[in-house]
Amino acid sequence: MVLHRETEDEIVGEFANLDAASMRSEAFDSLVELNEQCLELLADQALVQPAHGNLLLRQVGEIWRTLSEAGRRRAAGCPYLLVDAGFSDPGRWQWLQGQHVQEPSPAPYASFFTVPRASAVARQVFMYAWHLAQAKDTSAQLLLGMPTHCTQMIS
C-alpha cells in the first residue's frame, strides 16, 4: 500500500512539473484548432438565433465575440473536444458499419448548428476522430471522450 501511494505521488509530481510546452503535441494542437472552430460556430449560431432562442447560447456567443485572440486560444486549449460529437452513442456507429443490416436506418438527429460552415467543421471533427482512432486509440478516448468500442468501430 505504501509503495502504491509513493508511485502515485511520483506520477502526480511528474505531471505537476511538466510545463505547457512539453505537453503539446500535434494531436493536441489540432484539437485546439478544432475547439476554436467549434467555439466560433457557437458564436455564429448565437447570432442567427431568434431573440427568444436559447439564452445560454446567446450568452456564450456574446462572451466569445468579446474575447481577445489570446483569450480565445486559452478557452480552446481545453484538453478535450468542447462539443459532443456523439461518440458515446454506440447505435450511431454500429449502424454505419452495417452491423444492423436488417434494421431501418436510424432517425436523423436534430441539428443544433444551422450555420453554413457547420458541416465543414463537423467533417473536420470526424476526420480528426478517425485519425486518432487509427493512430492513437488512447488519445481518441482521452481527447474526444470516445469509448473503446467506438474507437474500434471508427478505426
C-alpha positions as CSV (number, residue, x, y, z in Angstrom):
1,M,0.0,0.0,0.0
2,V,2.8,2.4,0.9
3,L,4.6,1.5,-2.3
4,H,1.5,2.2,-4.3
5,R,1.0,5.5,-2.7
6,E,4.6,6.6,-3.3
7,T,4.2,5.6,-7.0
8,E,1.0,7.7,-7.3
9,D,2.8,10.7,-5.7
10,E,5.7,10.3,-8.1
11,I,3.4,10.3,-11.1
12,V,1.4,13.3,-9.8
13,G,4.7,15.1,-9.1
14,E,5.9,14.4,-12.7
15,F,2.8,15.8,-14.2
16,A,2.8,18.9,-11.9
17,N,6.4,19.7,-13.0
18,L,5.6,19.5,-16.8
19,D,5.4,22.8,-18.5
20,A,2.8,23.6,-21.2
21,A,5.4,23.2,-24.0
22,S,6.3,19.7,-23.1
23,M,2.6,18.6,-23.0
24,R,2.0,19.9,-26.5
25,S,1.7,17.5,-29.4
26,E,0.4,17.6,-32.9
27,A,-2.8,15.9,-31.8
28,F,-3.3,18.5,-29.1
29,D,-2.6,21.4,-31.4
30,S,-5.2,20.0,-33.9
31,L,-7.7,19.7,-31.0
32,V,-7.1,23.3,-30.1
33,E,-7.8,24.4,-33.6
34,L,-11.0,22.3,-33.7
35,N,-12.1,23.7,-30.4
36,E,-11.5,27.3,-31.8
37,Q,-13.7,26.5,-34.8
38,C,-16.4,24.9,-32.6
39,L,-16.5,28.0,-30.3
40,E,-16.7,30.2,-33.4
41,L,-19.6,28.1,-34.6
42,L,-21.3,28.6,-31.2
43,A,-20.8,32.4,-31.6
44,D,-22.1,32.3,-35.2
45,Q,-25.1,30.2,-34.2
46,A,-25.9,32.6,-31.4
47,L,-26.1,35.4,-34.0
48,V,-28.7,33.6,-36.0
49,Q,-30.8,32.5,-33.0
50,P,-34.1,34.4,-32.6
51,A,-34.3,36.8,-29.6
52,H,-36.4,34.2,-27.7
53,G,-34.0,31.4,-28.5
54,N,-31.5,29.6,-26.3
55,L,-30.4,32.1,-23.6
56,L,-27.2,30.2,-22.8
57,L,-26.2,30.1,-26.4
58,R,-26.7,33.8,-26.8
59,Q,-24.6,34.5,-23.6
60,V,-21.8,32.2,-24.8
61,G,-21.9,33.9,-28.2
62,E,-21.7,37.3,-26.7
63,I,-18.8,36.4,-24.4
64,W,-16.9,34.7,-27.3
65,R,-17.2,37.8,-29.5
66,T,-15.7,40.0,-26.8
67,L,-12.7,37.7,-26.0
68,S,-9.3,38.7,-27.2
69,E,-7.4,36.4,-29.6
70,A,-5.3,35.1,-26.6
71,G,-8.4,34.6,-24.5
72,R,-10.0,32.6,-27.4
73,R,-6.9,30.4,-27.6
74,R,-6.9,29.7,-23.9
75,A,-10.6,28.8,-24.0
76,A,-10.0,26.4,-26.9
77,G,-7.0,24.9,-25.1
78,C,-9.1,22.5,-23.1
79,P,-7.6,19.0,-23.2
80,Y,-10.8,17.6,-24.7
81,L,-13.2,18.3,-27.5
82,L,-15.7,21.0,-26.4
83,V,-18.7,19.8,-28.4
84,D,-20.4,16.4,-28.1
85,A,-20.0,14.6,-31.4
86,G,-22.0,11.6,-30.3
87,F,-19.1,9.2,-29.9
88,S,-20.7,7.6,-26.8
89,D,-23.8,6.5,-28.8
90,P,-22.9,3.0,-30.0
91,G,-26.0,2.7,-32.2
92,R,-24.9,5.6,-34.3
93,W,-21.6,4.0,-35.2
94,Q,-22.7,0.3,-35.4
95,W,-25.3,1.3,-37.9
96,L,-22.7,3.0,-40.1
97,Q,-20.6,-0.2,-40.2
98,G,-23.6,-2.2,-41.4
99,Q,-23.9,-4.3,-38.3
100,H,-27.7,-3.7,-38.3
101,V,-28.4,-4.5,-41.9
102,Q,-31.9,-5.8,-41.1
103,E,-32.9,-2.7,-39.2
104,P,-34.0,0.5,-40.9
105,S,-31.7,3.5,-40.9
106,P,-31.8,5.4,-37.6
107,A,-34.0,8.5,-37.4
108,P,-32.0,11.7,-38.2
109,Y,-30.7,13.6,-35.3
110,A,-31.9,17.2,-34.8
111,S,-29.3,19.6,-35.9
112,F,-28.1,22.1,-33.3
113,F,-25.9,24.0,-35.7
114,T,-27.6,25.5,-38.7
115,V,-25.0,28.0,-39.8
116,P,-23.5,27.2,-43.3
117,R,-20.0,26.2,-42.2
118,A,-21.2,23.7,-39.6
119,S,-20.9,20.7,-41.9
120,A,-17.3,21.6,-42.8
121,V,-16.3,21.8,-39.2
122,A,-18.2,18.5,-38.4
123,R,-16.2,16.8,-41.2
124,Q,-13.0,18.0,-39.7
125,V,-14.0,16.7,-36.3
126,F,-14.9,13.3,-37.7
127,M,-11.7,13.1,-39.8
128,Y,-9.7,14.1,-36.6
129,A,-11.6,11.4,-34.7
130,W,-10.8,8.8,-37.4
131,H,-7.2,9.7,-37.5
132,L,-6.8,9.5,-33.7
133,A,-8.7,6.2,-33.6
134,Q,-6.4,4.8,-36.3
135,A,-3.1,6.1,-34.9
136,K,-3.5,6.5,-31.2
137,D,-6.7,5.0,-29.8
138,T,-5.9,6.1,-26.2
139,S,-5.7,9.7,-27.4
140,A,-9.1,9.4,-29.1
141,Q,-10.5,8.1,-25.8
142,L,-9.0,10.9,-23.8
143,L,-9.3,13.9,-26.1
144,L,-12.7,13.0,-27.6
145,G,-14.4,11.0,-24.8
146,M,-14.6,8.1,-27.2
147,P,-15.3,4.7,-25.6
148,T,-13.2,1.8,-26.6
149,H,-16.0,0.1,-28.7
150,C,-16.4,3.4,-30.6
151,T,-12.6,3.7,-31.2
152,Q,-12.6,0.3,-32.7
153,M,-15.6,0.9,-34.9
154,I,-14.3,4.2,-36.2
155,S,-10.8,3.0,-36.8
